Amino acid sequence: MVFSALADPTRRAILAMLLEDDMAVTDVAEPFEMSLAAISKHLGILSEAGLIAREKRGRVIWCKLEPDALRTASVWMQGFGQFEPVDLDAFERFLADEFNPIDEAGLATG
């Protein structure tokens, strides 16, 4: 579940934001051009994967990074020591290029 949650660039961006400090759901949603409901779905996936915790304080729901899940995934990946660290953004660009190649005129062919 951790790797599935990390596969999405929006969720990776949310985790990067939560590295700084705990945030209210509305503050998490602010920089994204999507609905609060869509952000809530992303937060639910991150929560189910154990990457964040959500806590209600008064009327506000706060999100907090849970580093143990990332640490466990990192330790598991280090077990494959012959591999270099994975740049997930570069991997995503590679997949986009493979499944949506650009022709010589600069137009997507897929």
Backbone as CSV, one residue per row, in Angstrom:
resi,resn,N_x,N_y,N_z,CA_x,CA_y,CA_z,C_x,C_y,C_z
1,MET,0.818,-1.199,0.000,0.000,0.000,0.000,0.865,1.267,0.000
2,VAL,2.017,1.198,0.671,2.894,2.370,0.727,3.357,2.757,-0.671
3,PHE,3.824,1.782,-1.444,4.335,2.093,-2.773,3.215,2.548,-3.703
4,SER,2.042,1.996,-3.546,0.896,2.430,-4.334,0.553,3.886,-4.006
5,ALA,0.579,4.230,-2.742,0.298,5.605,-2.328,1.357,6.571,-2.863
6,LEU,2.600,6.132,-2.869,3.700,6.987,-3.331,3.742,7.135,-4.846
7,ALA,2.982,6.328,-5.557,3.014,6.359,-7.026,2.406,7.629,-7.602
8,ASP,1.602,8.325,-6.837,0.908,9.505,-7.352,1.674,10.782,-7.011
9,PRO,1.919,11.653,-7.990,2.688,12.882,-7.727,1.995,13.846,-6.761
10,THR,0.673,13.877,-6.759,-0.033,14.739,-5.810,0.216,14.271,-4.388
11,ARG,0.163,12.965,-4.180,0.397,12.436,-2.830,1.843,12.650,-2.395
12,ARG,2.786,12.540,-3.329,4.180,12.823,-2.975,4.341,14.292,-2.599
13,ALA,3.653,15.181,-3.304,3.716,16.608,-2.987,3.119,16.880,-1.606
14,ILE,2.032,16.207,-1.293,1.414,16.367,0.031,2.387,15.931,1.116
15,LEU,3.047,14.793,0.925,4.016,14.328,1.915,5.150,15.330,2.083
16,ALA,5.611,15.907,0.985,6.684,16.906,1.056,6.228,18.117,1.875
17,MET,4.977,18.519,1.692,4.442,19.640,2.467,4.391,19.300,3.956
18,LEU,4.019,18.069,4.264,3.884,17.664,5.664,5.233,17.426,6.342
19,LEU,6.307,17.396,5.549,7.646,17.323,6.152,7.922,18.561,6.994
20,GLU,7.345,19.695,6.578,7.575,20.964,7.268,6.870,21.014,8.616
21,ASP,5.591,20.618,8.634,4.799,20.722,9.860,3.438,20.073,9.636
22,ASP,2.702,19.846,10.719,1.320,19.384,10.607,0.519,20.465,9.886
23,MET,-0.502,20.050,9.133,-1.308,21.011,8.388,-2.783,20.638,8.463
24,ALA,-3.629,21.666,8.449,-5.063,21.451,8.342,-5.366,20.998,6.916
25,VAL,-6.410,20.203,6.754,-6.785,19.691,5.432,-6.966,20.833,4.439
26,THR,-7.592,21.914,4.864,-7.804,23.038,3.943,-6.485,23.667,3.510
27,ASP,-5.487,23.681,4.391,-4.173,24.210,4.024,-3.448,23.271,3.063
28,VAL,-3.644,21.975,3.255,-3.058,20.992,2.333,-3.645,21.197,0.942
29,ALA,-4.946,21.448,0.875,-5.636,21.561,-0.408,-5.304,22.846,-1.158
30,GLU,-4.912,23.884,-0.439,-4.761,25.220,-1.027,-3.900,25.292,-2.295
31,PRO,-2.710,24.682,-2.341,-1.881,24.857,-3.541,-2.308,24.014,-4.744
32,PHE,-3.273,23.141,-4.569,-3.665,22.239,-5.650,-4.912,22.752,-6.370
33,GLU,-4.937,22.543,-7.665,-6.108,22.940,-8.452,-7.060,21.757,-8.578
34,MET,-7.596,21.349,-7.438,-8.584,20.271,-7.404,-9.496,20.506,-6.218
35,SER,-10.597,19.806,-6.211,-11.593,20.004,-5.154,-11.090,19.488,-3.806
36,LEU,-11.715,19.977,-2.766,-11.408,19.503,-1.424,-11.722,18.017,-1.301
37,ALA,-12.767,17.564,-1.993,-13.120,16.143,-1.973,-12.005,15.297,-2.602
38,ALA,-11.413,15.782,-3.684,-10.317,15.049,-4.329,-9.101,14.986,-3.414
39,ILE,-8.786,16.100,-2.754,-7.660,16.101,-1.801,-7.954,15.140,-0.659
40,SER,-9.199,15.126,-0.191,-9.579,14.214,0.895,-9.376,12.761,0.498
41,LYS,-9.648,12.431,-0.766,-9.409,11.059,-1.237,-7.919,10.736,-1.204
42,HIS,-7.088,11.686,-1.655,-5.641,11.475,-1.592,-5.184,11.283,-0.142
43,LEU,-5.718,12.101,0.758,-5.357,11.983,2.170,-5.809,10.645,2.742
44,GLY,-6.956,10.166,2.301,-7.438,8.859,2.753,-6.502,7.745,2.337
45,ILE,-6.006,7.812,1.116,-5.066,6.791,0.626,-3.767,6.853,1.422
46,LEU,-3.271,8.070,1.666,-2.045,8.221,2.458,-2.242,7.708,3.879
47,SER,-3.425,7.951,4.428,-3.734,7.491,5.778,-3.823,5.966,5.839
48,GLU,-4.519,5.362,4.873,-4.647,3.908,4.832,-3.284,3.230,4.680
49,ALA,-2.370,3.883,3.985,-1.021,3.334,3.807,-0.157,3.568,5.044
50,GLY,-0.671,4.310,6.012,0.087,4.581,7.234,1.104,5.700,7.083
51,LEU,1.040,6.444,5.985,2.011,7.508,5.735,1.661,8.806,6.462
52,ILE,0.381,9.001,6.743,-0.047,10.170,7.518,-1.064,9.736,8.558
53,ALA,-1.245,10.585,9.546,-2.320,10.416,10.530,-3.197,11.654,10.441
54,ARG,-4.497,11.469,10.605,-5.430,12.599,10.634,-6.037,12.676,12.023
55,GLU,-6.126,13.896,12.522,-6.621,14.107,13.880,-7.554,15.311,13.885
56,LYS,-8.709,15.161,14.514,-9.651,16.269,14.608,-9.331,17.079,15.857
57,ARG,-9.074,18.368,15.639,-8.832,19.305,16.744,-9.901,20.392,16.636
58,GLY,-10.883,20.316,17.503,-12.020,21.225,17.386,-12.795,20.887,16.128
59,ARG,-12.960,21.860,15.259,-13.679,21.633,14.004,-12.745,21.359,12.838
60,VAL,-11.460,21.368,13.089,-10.467,21.263,12.022,-9.797,19.891,12.044
61,ILE,-9.650,19.298,10.858,-8.920,18.032,10.740,-7.493,18.350,10.332
62,TRP,-6.552,17.860,11.124,-5.125,18.097,10.895,-4.477,16.832,10.355
63,CYS,-3.477,17.015,9.517,-2.710,15.905,8.943,-1.286,15.973,9.471
64,LYS,-0.763,14.806,9.777,0.583,14.721,10.338,1.324,13.590,9.635
65,LEU,2.553,13.839,9.262,3.382,12.825,8.618,3.701,11.710,9.616
66,GLU,3.628,10.466,9.164,3.997,9.306,9.971,5.237,8.680,9.327
67,PRO,6.423,9.066,9.759,7.645,8.651,9.064,7.969,7.164,9.159
68,ASP,7.380,6.438,10.089,7.712,5.025,10.238,7.384,4.210,8.993
69,ALA,6.285,4.525,8.310,5.923,3.785,7.097,6.965,4.013,6.011
70,LEU,7.418,5.244,5.860,8.467,5.533,4.873,9.774,4.847,5.258
71,ARG,10.061,4.857,6.544,11.293,4.226,7.017,11.268,2.720,6.725
72,THR,10.144,2.083,6.963,10.010,0.656,6.694,10.198,0.364,5.212
73,ALA,9.577,1.180,4.357,9.731,0.999,2.903,11.178,1.215,2.487
74,SER,11.822,2.217,3.068,13.218,2.508,2.736,14.130,1.358,3.146
75,VAL,13.900,0.816,4.317,14.708,-0.320,4.778,14.505,-1.511,3.853
76,TRP,13.253,-1.746,3.440,12.975,-2.855,2.532,13.726,-2.656,1.219
77,MET,13.689,-1.428,0.671,14.365,-1.147,-0.597,15.876,-1.246,-0.467
78,GLN,16.424,-0.902,0.690,17.861,-1.000,0.894,18.335,-2.447,0.880
79,GLY,17.397,-3.363,1.111,17.730,-4.781,1.022,18.140,-5.180,-0.385
80,PHE,17.791,-4.370,-1.347,18.179,-4.586,-2.736,19.335,-3.649,-3.068
81,GLY,20.347,-3.665,-2.253,21.455,-2.723,-2.296,22.097,-2.503,-3.647
82,GLN,21.935,-3.431,-4.567,22.561,-3.259,-5.874,21.848,-2.215,-6.713
83,PHE,20.671,-1.770,-6.282,19.919,-0.786,-7.043,20.221,0.614,-6.538
84,GLU,20.214,1.563,-7.453,20.366,2.973,-7.105,19.037,3.475,-6.535
85,PRO,19.068,4.561,-5.761,17.813,5.143,-5.297,16.917,5.498,-6.484
86,VAL,15.633,5.310,-6.305,14.672,5.521,-7.389,14.171,6.962,-7.361
87,ASP,14.238,7.628,-8.514,13.658,8.962,-8.685,12.261,8.745,-9.259
88,LEU,11.238,8.804,-8.390,9.877,8.479,-8.815,9.361,9.451,-9.867
89,ASP,9.756,10.718,-9.790,9.305,11.685,-10.795,9.897,11.348,-12.160
90,ALA,11.169,10.965,-12.199,11.796,10.582,-13.468,11.153,9.307,-14.007
91,PHE,10.820,8.377,-13.128,10.172,7.141,-13.547,8.793,7.437,-14.135
92,GLU,8.074,8.368,-13.517,6.761,8.750,-14.025,6.889,9.377,-15.416
93,ARG,7.888,10.247,-15.623,8.100,10.851,-16.942,8.429,9.781,-17.974
94,PHE,9.247,8.807,-17.591,9.600,7.708,-18.490,8.345,6.951,-18.918
95,LEU,7.487,6.623,-17.948,6.265,5.890,-18.272,5.351,6.707,-19.168
96,ALA,5.251,8.005,-18.903,4.418,8.865,-19.744,4.945,8.877,-21.177
97,ASP,6.259,8.946,-21.332,6.857,8.937,-22.672,6.627,7.606,-23.371
98,GLU,6.722,6.513,-22.625,6.552,5.188,-23.210,5.116,4.936,-23.657
99,PHE,4.160,5.409,-22.852,2.763,5.134,-23.150,2.078,6.256,-23.921
100,ASN,2.764,7.361,-24.121,2.212,8.495,-24.850,3.327,9.136,-25.674
101,PRO,3.938,8.373,-26.598,5.087,8.903,-27.334,4.715,10.108,-28.191
102,ILE,5.694,10.956,-28.424,5.527,12.157,-29.235,6.099,11.870,-30.622
103,ASP,5.342,12.230,-31.683,5.849,12.012,-33.042,6.783,13.160,-33.442
104,GLU,7.291,13.119,-34.666,8.262,14.107,-35.105,7.689,15.530,-35.144
105,ALA,6.380,15.665,-35.283,5.752,16.985,-35.320,5.478,17.515,-33.914
106,GLY,5.849,16.728,-32.894,5.645,17.168,-31.513,4.250,16.875,-30.991
107,LEU,3.519,16.009,-31.660,2.158,15.676,-31.231,2.137,14.309,-30.567
108,ALA,1.327,14.197,-29.525,1.189,12.909,-28.848,0.533,11.912,-29.804
109,THR,1.084,10.702,-29.840,0.544,9.688,-30.746,-0.366,8.704,-30.035
110,GLY,-0.420,8.745,-28.712,-1.200,7.735,-27.996,-2.450,8.165,-27.463
